[in-house]
Amino acid sequence: MTVTIDEIVQLLEANGLTVQRARNEGSHCGLRVPTRVYVDADGNHSLLLVFSVDWSGCWLEVAAPRAYNANHAAHRGAMFEALLRSCYLVKHVRVKHDETDGEIQLAADMPVMDAKVTSLQLSRLVQVLMAALDEFHEVIRHAMATGEIDMGRRLSVREPPGPWDDDDEE
């Protein structure tokens, strides 16, 4: 059993989300979601997520196209190092770079093969991608602008610990 984009759309819509599909595009759909910290190039606190099914339905990817643009970075090397460090700290997230136009895309994916995708699995892919962008947005933007990689700008470092962050538990 493989997955289809129609099944992904049904799972997203069952969770009350409005999905956009391009005409004549059978393997992709898009969804705009609000963010806490991440701000897109137009100044919006939102993120475009694109869901795609590849390898004849055996692979599912959630991507944030145009999350950043390397051509807009004063310090490209620092930006890429900040992205690399961020991906090292977040499971399942990877960076794609299109050298032709500078697009930086973050993505999370999973093999489906002969399994069925559940709402929880799909939700986790979305959550991990959005959390990575919110968590490290200030680190990446600062690296792009100054060349300094300051991991202290991470969202989890800047926010006070919540009740679930009890260091006394082993």
C-alpha positions as semicolon CSV with decimal commas, in nm:
position;residue;x (nm);y (nm);z (nm)
1;M;0,000;0,000;0,000
2;T;0,138;0,339;-0,097
3;V;0,017;0,686;-0,006
4;T;-0,147;0,936;-0,238
5;I;-0,167;1,311;-0,213
6;D;-0,547;1,273;-0,187
7;E;-0,501;1,076;0,136
8;I;-0,267;1,345;0,272
9;V;-0,521;1,615;0,185
10;Q;-0,795;1,416;0,364
11;L;-0,580;1,385;0,678
12;L;-0,503;1,757;0,678
13;E;-0,863;1,859;0,615
14;A;-0,985;1,620;0,886
15;N;-0,777;1,830;1,125
16;G;-0,958;2,147;1,012
17;L;-0,685;2,275;0,780
18;T;-0,749;2,441;0,444
19;V;-0,533;2,285;0,175
20;Q;-0,453;2,441;-0,161
21;R;-0,385;2,231;-0,467
22;A;-0,247;2,347;-0,798
23;R;-0,436;2,239;-1,105
24;N;-0,288;1,938;-1,282
25;E;-0,058;1,869;-0,988
26;G;-0,125;1,519;-0,862
27;S;0,162;1,476;-0,619
28;H;0,175;1,810;-0,428
29;C;-0,045;2,026;-0,209
30;G;0,018;2,339;-0,004
31;L;-0,084;2,481;0,327
32;R;-0,007;2,815;0,496
33;V;0,038;2,795;0,872
34;P;0,098;3,064;1,136
35;T;0,436;3,079;1,315
36;R;0,539;3,215;1,653
37;V;0,884;3,356;1,569
38;Y;0,963;3,282;1,205
39;V;0,894;3,573;0,970
40;D;0,896;3,522;0,593
41;A;1,059;3,754;0,339
42;D;0,738;3,958;0,316
43;G;0,725;4,013;0,693
44;N;0,445;3,763;0,761
45;H;0,437;3,538;1,066
46;S;0,341;3,241;0,852
47;L;0,497;2,960;0,661
48;L;0,404;2,790;0,336
49;L;0,428;2,412;0,369
50;V;0,428;2,192;0,061
51;F;0,342;1,825;0,095
52;S;0,465;1,591;-0,174
53;V;0,450;1,221;-0,242
54;D;0,740;1,071;-0,436
55;W;0,870;0,735;-0,551
56;S;0,526;0,613;-0,661
57;G;0,373;0,688;-0,323
58;C;0,649;0,534;-0,110
59;W;0,794;0,859;0,028
60;L;0,627;1,160;0,195
61;E;0,794;1,500;0,230
62;V;0,684;1,821;0,399
63;A;0,889;2,120;0,289
64;A;0,908;2,491;0,359
65;P;1,012;2,633;0,021
66;R;1,178;2,973;0,013
67;A;1,226;2,969;0,391
68;Y;1,541;3,177;0,335
69;N;1,746;3,300;0,043
70;A;2,124;3,264;0,038
71;N;2,149;3,551;-0,211
72;H;2,011;3,785;0,056
73;A;2,275;3,685;0,314
74;A;2,564;3,920;0,378
75;H;2,746;3,622;0,535
76;R;2,656;3,305;0,344
77;G;2,912;3,084;0,520
78;A;2,780;3,173;0,864
79;M;2,423;3,125;0,743
80;F;2,502;2,773;0,617
81;E;2,685;2,687;0,939
82;A;2,387;2,808;1,145
83;L;2,155;2,597;0,928
84;L;2,382;2,295;0,968
85;R;2,396;2,335;1,346
86;S;2,018;2,374;1,358
87;C;1,959;2,058;1,157
88;Y;2,202;1,869;1,378
89;L;1,991;1,960;1,682
90;V;1,650;1,880;1,530
91;K;1,559;1,529;1,423
92;H;1,436;1,469;1,068
93;V;1,493;1,823;0,934
94;R;1,730;1,886;0,648
95;V;1,827;2,183;0,433
96;K;1,806;2,202;0,055
97;H;1,982;2,478;-0,137
98;D;1,907;2,574;-0,496
99;E;2,224;2,740;-0,624
100;T;2,048;2,885;-0,930
101;D;1,832;3,128;-0,731
102;G;1,964;3,100;-0,374
103;E;1,649;2,937;-0,234
104;I;1,693;2,769;0,103
105;Q;1,427;2,511;0,177
106;L;1,386;2,316;0,501
107;A;1,220;1,978;0,476
108;A;1,122;1,673;0,681
109;D;1,036;1,341;0,524
110;M;0,956;0,980;0,595
111;P;0,943;0,654;0,406
112;V;0,593;0,517;0,368
113;M;0,660;0,207;0,157
114;D;0,384;-0,042;0,239
115;A;0,245;0,140;0,545
116;K;-0,043;0,381;0,590
117;V;0,030;0,739;0,698
118;T;-0,151;0,834;1,017
119;S;-0,270;1,173;1,128
120;L;-0,019;1,160;1,415
121;Q;0,274;1,090;1,180
122;L;0,174;1,372;0,948
123;S;0,126;1,606;1,241
124;R;0,472;1,519;1,375
125;L;0,637;1,601;1,041
126;V;0,466;1,940;1,037
127;Q;0,545;2,009;1,403
128;V;0,913;1,925;1,376
129;L;0,957;2,144;1,068
130;M;0,771;2,440;1,217
131;A;0,946;2,403;1,552
132;A;1,287;2,407;1,381
133;L;1,205;2,725;1,192
134;D;1,067;2,900;1,500
135;E;1,343;2,771;1,729
136;F;1,637;2,878;1,512
137;H;1,499;3,170;1,310
138;E;1,682;3,437;1,509
139;V;2,007;3,237;1,501
140;I;1,989;3,204;1,123
141;R;1,885;3,566;1,056
142;H;2,160;3,693;1,287
143;A;2,421;3,474;1,113
144;M;2,303;3,597;0,772
145;A;2,335;3,961;0,875
146;T;2,642;3,964;1,100
147;G;2,843;3,650;1,033
148;E;2,815;3,556;1,401
149;I;2,656;3,226;1,500
150;D;2,496;3,294;1,837
151;M;2,309;2,983;1,952
152;G;2,191;3,187;2,253
153;R;1,936;3,340;2,019
154;R;1,747;3,008;2,007
155;L;1,385;3,037;2,113
156;S;1,421;2,772;2,388
157;V;1,716;2,964;2,535
158;R;1,528;3,294;2,534
159;E;1,204;3,163;2,685
160;P;1,172;3,086;3,055
161;P;1,148;2,712;3,124
162;G;0,800;2,566;3,139
163;P;0,668;2,323;3,399
164;W;0,774;2,030;3,179
165;D;1,140;2,143;3,191
166;D;1,212;2,012;3,541
167;D;1,587;1,942;3,561
168;D;1,545;1,741;3,882
169;E;1,386;1,446;3,702
170;E;1,623;1,173;3,590
